[in-house]
Amino acid sequence: MDLRTLKHRNFTVSLVLMSAGFMAFLGSMILLPLYLQDLRGLSEPADRSARHARWSGDGSARPAGRQGSTTGSAPVRS
């Protein structure tokens, strides 16, 4: 693997930030059920339904199919 690409500051910063975000995402996937069951005292079916409601909301908030392909991504405005 050619590591010369890490000399470019923008690439290195974005790689580190994406890696940190991915680790946080996976950490929440592992720790959220433990938190809900052990500390909040939810049963396993209640925990599963709480997580399923969140995932359903995440999925329905994203444009998909024909609408997502026609609208595309919008530029970031500051």
Helices and strands as residue ranges (DSSP letters): G 3-7, H 9-34, I 35-39, H 44-61, H 65-71
